[in-house]
Amino acid sequence: MGFCISCGQQHQDGIRFCRFCGNQQPGEQLLARLRQEAEQIHYLRLQAQALAQQQQQQQQQYSQNQYNQQQRW
């Protein structure tokens, strides 16, 4: 099932025109390309989140090490 790109109503896959608003819907090739791009964006987002988490952990370790060094003096 898909959704109209204009009015948002749900419709079956493969239709050319929305039965609610009459606007033309994208073809299967465009939908396949958009799905592939969405998967790539999702993958890049996951990578960015993992990198941000890793950097945050490194910053916390650095801060803890700085605190420990100050306590020794």
matplotlib code that plots the C-alpha trace (Angstrom):
import matplotlib.pyplot as plt

x = [0.0, 1.1, 0.0, -0.8, 2.0, -0.6, -3.4, -1.9, -4.7, -3.8, -4.1, -2.9, 0.6, 0.9, -1.9, -1.2, -3.7, -5.1, -8.8, -9.4, -7.7, -6.9, -3.3, -0.7, 1.4, 5.1, 6.0, 7.6, 11.1, 11.0, 9.6, 12.4, 15.0, 13.5, 13.4, 17.0, 17.9, 16.0, 17.9, 21.2, 20.1, 19.1, 22.4, 24.4, 22.2, 23.1, 26.8, 26.6, 24.8, 27.4, 30.3, 28.6, 28.2, 31.8, 33.0, 30.8, 32.3, 35.8, 35.0, 33.7, 36.8, 39.0, 37.0, 37.2, 41.0, 41.4, 39.3, 41.4, 44.7, 43.4, 42.5, 46.0, 47.5]
y = [0.0, 3.5, 7.0, 9.8, 12.4, 15.2, 14.4, 11.7, 9.2, 5.5, 3.6, 0.4, 0.2, 0.6, 3.1, 6.1, 8.5, 9.0, 8.0, 10.8, 13.9, 12.7, 13.7, 11.6, 9.3, 8.5, 5.5, 2.3, 3.3, 6.5, 4.8, 2.2, 4.9, 6.9, 3.8, 3.1, 6.7, 6.5, 3.3, 5.1, 8.1, 5.8, 4.0, 7.3, 8.5, 5.4, 5.9, 9.5, 8.5, 5.9, 8.3, 11.0, 8.4, 7.4, 11.0, 11.6, 8.6, 9.8, 13.2, 11.7, 9.5, 12.6, 14.6, 11.8, 11.5, 15.3, 15.1, 12.1, 14.0, 17.0, 14.8, 13.5, 16.9]
z = [0.0, -0.8, -0.1, -2.5, -2.9, -2.9, -0.5, 1.6, 1.2, 1.2, -2.1, -3.6, -5.2, -9.0, -9.6, -11.9, -10.5, -7.0, -6.7, -4.1, -5.6, -9.2, -9.1, -11.0, -8.9, -9.4, -11.5, -10.2, -11.3, -9.4, -6.3, -6.5, -6.8, -3.9, -1.7, -2.5, -1.6, 1.6, 2.6, 1.9, 4.0, 6.8, 6.7, 6.7, 9.6, 11.6, 10.9, 12.0, 15.2, 16.0, 15.3, 17.6, 20.3, 20.0, 20.2, 23.2, 25.0, 24.2, 25.6, 28.8, 29.1, 28.6, 31.2, 33.7, 33.1, 33.6, 36.8, 38.1, 37.4, 39.3, 42.3, 42.5, 43.1]

ax = plt.figure().add_subplot(projection="3d")
ax.plot(x, y, z, "-o")
ax.set_aspect("equal")
plt.show()
